[in-house]
Amino acid sequence: MNNNLRYLFNPDSIAIIGCSPNAKKIGGRPLDYLIKYGYKGRIYPINPNYQEIRDLTCYETIKNVPGEVDLAIIALPQKLVLSTFQTCIEKKVKSVVIFSSGFSEVGDLGKQEQDQLTKLAKENNIRILGPNCLGLFNVRKGMYATFSTILEEDAPIQGGKIGFVSQSGAFGSHVFTLARQHHIGFSHFVATGNESDIDVADCIQYLAEDEETDVIACYIEGAKDGKKLIEAFQLAKQKKKPIVILKVGKTDVGMKAAMSHTGSMVGSDEVYDTIFRQYGVYRAHTIEEFIDVAQAFSELPAVNGNRVAIFTVSGGVGIMLADQVMENGLALPETPEDVQKRLKEMLPIASVKNPLDTTAQINFMPTLLEDFMEEVLESGQFDSAIAFLGFAGLKTDSLNTRIKSLLKIKAKFPQIPLVTVTLNNPASKKLFYEKGLVVNEDPTRAVKMISALYKLGKNMEPVQPEIQRENKDVNLYDIISSSSAELTEYASKQIVAQYDIPVTKEILAKSEKEAVEFAEEIGYPVALKGMSPQILHKTEKGLVLLNVKDPQGVKEGFNHLKKIIDETEQADFEGVLVQEMLTEKSMEMFVGSKKDPIFGQMILVGLGGIYIEAFKDVAMRKAPVTTEMAKEMIEELKSSKLLKEFRGNAAYDVNALCELVSKFSYMIDTWEEEIEEADLNPTIVFRNGLGVKVADALMKLDKKSEVILM
Amino acid sequence: MNNNLRYLFNPDSIAIIGCSPNAKKIGGRPLDYLIKYGYKGRIYPINPNYQEIRDLTCYETIKNVPGEVDLAIIALPQKLVLSTFQTCIEKKVKSVVIFSSGFSEVGDLGKQEQDQLTKLAKENNIRILGPNCLGLFNVRKGMYATFSTILEEDAPIQGGKIGFVSQSGAFGSHVFTLARQHHIGFSHFVATGNESDIDVADCIQYLAEDEETDVIACYIEGAKDGKKLIEAFQLAKQKKKPIVILKVGKTDVGMKAAMSHTGSMVGSDEVYDTIFRQYGVYRAHTIEEFIDVAQAFSELPAVNGNRVAIFTVSGGVGIMLADQVMENGLALPETPEDVQKRLKEMLPIASVKNPLDTTAQINFMPTLLEDFMEEVLESGQFDSAIAFLGFAGLKTDSLNTRIKSLLKIKAKFPQIPLVTVTLNNPASKKLFYEKGLVVNEDPTRAVKMISALYKLGKNMEPVQPEIQRENKDVNLYDIISSSSAELTEYASKQIVAQYDIPVTKEILAKSEKEAVEFAEEIGYPVALKGMSPQILHKTEKGLVLLNVKDPQGVKEGFNHLKKIIDETEQADFEGVLVQEMLTEKSMEMFVGSKKDPIFGQMILVGLGGIYIEAFKDVAMRKAPVTTEMAKEMIEELKSSKLLKEFRGNAAYDVNALCELVSKFSYMIDTWEEEIEEADLNPTIVFRNGLGVKVADALMKLDKKSEVILM
């Protein structure tokens, strides 16, 4: 990074190029907001047609501005942008926001002009937000470099702790407005537009370091630089700032829409999902979940465990909440017996086990709610609480009584996150906000909030130190004899074997005589496989012979396989692989890697054989993967049951499998540029203590590597 | 049913026993509502302490009432209920609502008294709603037999078409209030309480026949009579009234809460889920989904297909909607090219493929929305539409412009369901309602509404005529030789074979000599299995010998197996089963039945072997199952891929499998009382055209059957 984003997010001086005295115009709105919401820095309107705008001196060009300019807003027609930007460079402006559209989003010509902006920015140490962007604002500083209409009528909520980054201005404006209706405040709002320079990852990094921001909320359609995004996630985690992301473009159709909407490249959604989980980012799937979870992170204390106490005025909603608590990975322990007894004394008709149903009696006993909550939470057996109050929020009397109770409980148990659920109107919503109580109208959404806090708590735990495997002195290209980027089973296994990954006992025979010698050495029966870099699907071509039992069989087999290859056009004969037969009781697994265009090498593990395709039971991580992480991957598989003691079957050697996955992942990481795809399939897992063996393998190198090989 | 529910839901005369002049009291509230909301029938307050209440003559007891009483409300302390009910019987009252609590929900004593009420009601042709219930109301008739507070301040929405049945009064009140906030109206509201007589199924049946009800919404915790509930579902379907259900008690913890909340027995949730799907009931999982879908069914036209057009002012929300449309089983076809061209002419910067993004330009071109929508919908390529308008709903100007456009489109395309999505305040919500437009604040929820309409459309298709299989003249008890309720493989297969279900070739040998004879007849190799009704897990006991190749082996095998059984305490020796070995290429499946305590015989199909437990890949239906339904079951399985042509493998004989499942289901249905559980596992499916064979089977009879066998 050539300069930091302080000048953008927190400038001491702002020039508005294309400034207008009309607050309804794009060039007038920022000035209006800056004045209205009390920006304390210097403001320089720039417009050759005015001497003065709203009592501020107006300058003909930015060059005439007397002082330094931290941030220049460019609100001009597209054709003037490039030359104006050059003037900004001359003026040594630190950063610019370009509102103007007509760049990469409209096609090649626009893209070229945008690329020029990018190049100039890099060369001249000036940062660009946009073009084609709605701008940004910093609420605490009253800094509004945006033409969004969302601030025309209502001010933003003050004191918010959520930093909000959006790749879409319209989406961001919508979410901002919705959040404001619910009195949820943001510290910053930034729409990144075409991301010619500053992207979402840059903004996350800035907000991770920002003292006024506790939580980072992001809307993204796709990242161009996966590595940078991961670094931003890691920084946020280190700074203990949770991130909640809404990423769209999940399905193929959604992705197509994403590509026509922005110029960004959209990676496969499962990879994003993996990256988010691996780096502790909470992924929301709907707008409701997005703002609910951001609010939970910013307004509730961290939760210490998964035990939820449910207080309800409706048995029915209590049962529904109980279902949803369990479905979201939380727990609903029974109230301790002594507490139950005391609650029953208070109200014999109450349900006291958890959910705790105070019934409609709550309307006649004003302290019932606080008495129940106090008894239950004091037991120390619960980490969070949900209070369902029906439509009490709509009735002034009951609302005031309940709020009194809730405040008492909040004061007494400040460490316990509490979400109140009740129907609301604008007045009662405001009252809850002013009292510092978190309220939602829907019970299901309250459970999601608590569940997100709990998942987050686990994500924020310090990362385990990565086991650094020793650097192997292996040169990929020394091993490969052919010039094809697609490697045979033999070549692929030669490579993995260099990394101490156990493979089947096997030797490549170049002649009939060698084949027999090797078979004797390995021991009968053997498998024979014809190797040709041009024929990778051996079985379909009839290049696999199993259970060959004697020298005569080996001789005939060798010649048969060689003949098939020789008769195949443009196929080179590499040799015949003489291989041991595996007969021990075992489980077939699949271990592989795939180079994602955004995030790089991803490691995959799953059940092998035909079942993987039917059940899509695959776990994924970004490489490298420690053995601990590999264990987590195996645990994620539904089929992991089959690897354990099961129906009287002994367990399989999961430890050896994890060790293999980890070694493989470090190998892939070492050659992250060179290896395009690798499959160890099947990887045979024997009974506990008996290890693993790669029975077949395939590897495909990057096209660039092919050039090296030639 | 001894009398219909007309007197309850639509009475011409109502007596209120325990009536009070105080509208805040339980006995006063119904009278207050009846007067306030204009009930046209006769009202008889009953209370010995008053001559008159609110200008109506008050009677000492119901016996003094001069005319007939269709409905009596009992609002008295528990101890007076039974005697009062007896007086109602004497007065020949048609139906009663009992508000009073203190019955089955408080324990055995209360249960006994409730049982007396039930008995008296049946004997005297009088219907009871409750006890322990909030009552009911009929909006059109101004008939309020409830003490719920939800009508104290605000009237219900008039003209609603949703009939709402709830097993929980508090839940019902909450949903009613929430719906009213969104201007969603109900035709009826009924809370069934302890269901001593009238239950949810009765209410569904009444509402299915009711002319003012188009949609039935139910909250349930559990049904006691599954058969009756299914009949109610079938009646509603026949009357083309969609049902949306929110059923709680899904998880074990939820179910425990359900049991402590009501006296109802809660069946396993997967069975409920199956029944809902099988009988065309839409299951909602959250309160939001519940009211959204009920609203969609009641206010939108039926949808003719799955093709959705998305209109949006935010590209980002457009992508999100595209994702969700696909995830919900809907389609998002591209706009026809000629239409795209015309749209581009209107607005070059628009996205015109679908999602259709009008961009913020919509603010400057007042007819842009209607012009876009008209062009697109006129193509005839779309069945429904979603219009996302951001926060337009909060700004009076833009709101009015948009509503004008939407009304024009609604008038022009009345057959196309249209959901508008925008942020709202109470005033704008009201405006949408008054204009007859369906609006929601959340895009995801709008997709769910359209998706529910589409699923419903398919569910409402006429049911295929059931293939009635011929009645077999089979007597279960003739076949069974032992006196145990648990049948051996041999006995179980003897039974299924009577129903033309193919089983392995096999004969039960009682002696060594017979065993050899049979083996010769079947052909070597054979399998030998020791049969004892007391030993059902044969493999674990070593009672299975495979691949027995000659007479000597058969002799030795017979004696070996007999010895194991003879040496097992309390095990009867039934014989040794001599069985063919199956060697052809095949797939192992699992076919079974399970008697659910609520809904009776459920048929299950899944992948056999160890995988079923790991992947829980099972399809379920209530018996009987036609071959068409069996085909649907197979299609539901993830593993159905493995039965089809797959990786060059030929397909397996799915038709024969479906035929087997159907025959099995009819057999189970015939013996629905007698058979507790049956497993055909594995059922071997051969290659296409080669059929199926049951390789092993187990059956367990109902305990009652055991008595017959003895």
Interface residues (C-beta under 8 A of the other chain):
Chain A: S101 V106 I150 E153 S166 Q167 S168 A170 F171 S173 H174 T177 L178 Q181 Y219 E221 L246 V248 G249 K250 T251 D252 V253 G254 K256 A257 A258 S260 H261 T262 H285 T286 I287 E288 V313 S314 G315 G316 V317 G318 I319 M320 A322 D323 V325 M326 E327 L332 I349 S351 K353 P355 D357 T359 A360 G390 F391 L394 K395 L423 N425 P426 E441 D442 P443 T444 E540 I610 Y611 E613 A614 F615 D617 K638 S639 K641 L642 F646 R647 G648 N649
Chain B: S101 V106 I150 E153 S166 Q167 S168 A170 F171 S173 H174 T177 L178 Q181 Y219 E221 L246 V248 G249 K250 T251 D252 V253 G254 K256 A257 A258 S260 H261 T262 H285 T286 I287 E288 V313 S314 G315 G316 V317 G318 I319 M320 A322 D323 V325 M326 E327 L332 I349 S351 K353 P355 D357 T359 A360 G390 F391 L394 K395 L423 N425 P426 E441 D442 P443 T444 E540 I610 Y611 E613 A614 F615 D617 K638 S639 K641 L642 F646 R647 G648 N649
